[in-house]
Amino acid sequence: MDEGQANHLKAYGMAFWVLEQGLEVEWLLNYRGGSFLIPAAPSISGECTIRGIDFEPMADVQVQRMLQGIADPEVNQQRVKLEVAPRVAVYSPKSKLPWDDAVTLVLTYAEIPYDIVYDAEVMEGKLVEYDWLHLAPRGLYWAVWQILSFLPQRSLVSGGASEAGGECGFTWLSEGE
């Protein structure tokens, strides 16, 4: 995915789609900007074309030469095998507008499926259903506080979580000690 790839974000979605089909993907870190090595198949090249993603079919000998170059300890490149499409969740208020969250915009554009989780889902223990949870900085502070909620006094750390936090039994710091 160097300058020759016009649609980097869609390429991530394509890798995800291939994983959903039960196939493995190799993420080639720092190779041409972080390319993906995906098995050749008519269904995959067709899906790339539909999504507007550039791809380069390679002969086995070309792949082996490329992988040898990546394995060279003198270069800053790495192969990462991806085997399963993760279940993705984004910690975000349900009432947010589409342009309020860059992460959900990118995931939607890349066609990577995700769920929105917020305070109620955290309190219901639903985070175990996900392999990857994205926390925006604002949400991170509240979620860390949830982890520390074993302490006797539980309070909301900051604004932005008022109604849902209150429904979960939390109070504002200013209302506490």
VENDARA-V111602 format. One record per residue. N is the residue number from 1. RES is the residue in one small letter. SS is DSSP state (alpha for helix, beta for strand, coil for the rest). PSI is psi in whole degrees, -180 to 180 (* if undefined). D_FIRST is the distance of its C-alpha to the first C-alpha in Angstrom with 1 decimal. Layout:
# VENDARA-V111602
N:RES:SS:PSI:D_FIRST  N:RES:SS:PSI:D_FIRST
This chain:
# VENDARA-V111602
1:m:coil:62:0.0  2:d:coil:-158:3.8  3:e:coil:-17:6.7  4:g:coil:-18:6.7  5:q:coil:116:5.0  6:a:coil:-10:8.2  7:n:coil:66:8.4  8:h:alpha:-46:6.4  9:l:alpha:-40:9.8  10:k:alpha:-30:10.8  11:a:alpha:-37:8.2  12:y:alpha:-42:10.1  13:g:alpha:-36:13.2  14:m:alpha:-43:12.5  15:a:alpha:-42:12.3  16:f:alpha:-45:15.5  17:w:alpha:-43:17.1  18:v:alpha:-42:16.8  19:l:alpha:-39:18.4  20:e:alpha:-25:21.0  21:q:coil:0:21.8  22:g:coil:11:22.9  23:l:coil:158:20.2  24:e:coil:154:18.3  25:v:beta:143:14.6  26:e:beta:126:13.2  27:w:beta:119:10.7  28:l:beta:90:9.6  29:l:beta:131:10.1  30:n:coil:6:9.3  31:y:coil:113:8.0  32:r:coil:42:5.4  33:g:coil:6:5.0  34:g:coil:57:5.8  35:s:beta:168:4.8  36:f:beta:137:8.0  37:l:beta:115:10.8  38:i:beta:141:13.0  39:p:coil:144:16.4  40:a:coil:129:17.1  41:a:coil:143:19.5  42:p:alpha:-38:20.6  43:s:alpha:-36:20.5  44:i:alpha:-46:16.8  45:s:alpha:-35:15.8  46:g:alpha:-43:18.4  47:e:alpha:-38:17.0  48:c:alpha:-44:13.5  49:t:alpha:-45:15.5  50:i:alpha:-40:17.7  51:r:alpha:-4:15.0  52:g:coil:32:13.3  53:i:coil:128:10.0  54:d:coil:143:8.7  55:f:coil:158:9.1  56:e:coil:110:10.6  57:p:coil:139:13.9  58:m:coil:140:14.8  59:a:coil:156:18.4  60:d:alpha:-40:19.6  61:v:alpha:-35:20.4  62:q:alpha:-41:16.9  63:v:alpha:-46:15.6  64:q:alpha:-42:18.5  65:r:alpha:-44:17.9  66:m:alpha:-46:14.3  67:l:alpha:-34:15.7  68:q:alpha:-41:18.6  69:g:alpha:-40:16.6  70:i:alpha:-35:14.9  71:a:alpha:-13:18.5  72:d:coil:123:19.9  73:p:coil:-13:21.5  74:e:coil:-10:21.1  75:v:coil:152:17.3  76:n:coil:69:15.9  77:q:coil:155:13.6  78:q:beta:147:14.5  79:r:beta:133:14.4  80:v:beta:118:15.4  81:k:beta:127:17.0  82:l:beta:128:17.1  83:e:coil:-26:20.3  84:v:coil:138:21.4  85:a:coil:122:20.2  86:p:coil:152:21.8  87:r:coil:120:24.4  88:v:beta:137:23.2  89:a:beta:148:25.7  90:v:beta:126:25.6  91:y:beta:110:28.8  92:s:coil:148:29.8  93:p:coil:143:33.0  94:k:coil:-24:33.5  95:s:coil:0:34.8  96:k:coil:153:31.8  97:l:coil:156:30.5  98:p:alpha:-36:27.0  99:w:alpha:0:26.0  100:d:alpha:-17:27.6  101:d:coil:108:24.7  102:a:alpha:-34:21.2  103:v:alpha:-46:20.1  104:t:alpha:-32:21.8  105:l:alpha:-46:20.3  106:v:alpha:-46:16.7  107:l:alpha:-41:17.7  108:t:alpha:-47:19.6  109:y:alpha:-42:16.9  110:a:alpha:-9:14.4  111:e:coil:40:17.5  112:i:coil:118:17.9  113:p:coil:144:21.7  114:y:coil:162:23.6  115:d:beta:151:27.2  116:i:beta:128:28.8  117:v:beta:150:31.3  118:y:coil:-160:33.7  119:d:alpha:-47:37.0  120:a:alpha:-43:38.9  121:e:alpha:-36:36.3  122:v:alpha:-49:36.2  123:m:alpha:-28:39.9  124:e:coil:-2:40.1  125:g:coil:22:38.0  126:k:alpha:-6:35.2  127:l:alpha:-24:32.4  128:v:alpha:-13:32.9  129:e:alpha:-6:31.5  130:y:coil:150:28.0  131:d:coil:-26:25.5  132:w:beta:123:23.5  133:l:beta:121:25.3  134:h:beta:125:23.8  135:l:beta:121:26.4  136:a:coil:156:26.3  137:p:alpha:-41:28.3  138:r:alpha:-44:31.3  139:g:alpha:-27:31.3  140:l:alpha:-45:30.7  141:y:alpha:-41:34.1  142:w:alpha:-42:35.9  143:a:alpha:-39:34.3  144:v:alpha:-40:35.2  145:w:alpha:-36:38.7  146:q:alpha:-40:38.8  147:i:alpha:-37:38.1  148:l:coil:8:41.0  149:s:coil:-1:43.1  150:f:coil:-13:45.3  151:l:coil:153:47.2  152:p:coil:-39:50.5  153:q:coil:117:49.6  154:r:coil:133:46.5  155:s:beta:158:45.4  156:l:beta:141:42.6  157:v:coil:-44:40.7  158:s:coil:178:39.9  159:g:coil:176:39.9  160:g:coil:-14:37.5  161:a:coil:25:38.6  162:s:alpha:-63:42.2  163:e:alpha:-50:43.2  164:a:alpha:-40:41.1  165:g:alpha:-41:42.0  166:g:alpha:-39:45.6  167:e:alpha:-24:45.6  168:c:coil:6:44.4  169:g:coil:15:47.4  170:f:coil:152:45.9  171:t:beta:164:47.7  172:w:beta:148:46.7  173:l:alpha:-37:47.1  174:s:alpha:-20:49.7  175:e:alpha:-12:51.7  176:g:coil:-145:51.9  177:e:coil:*:53.6
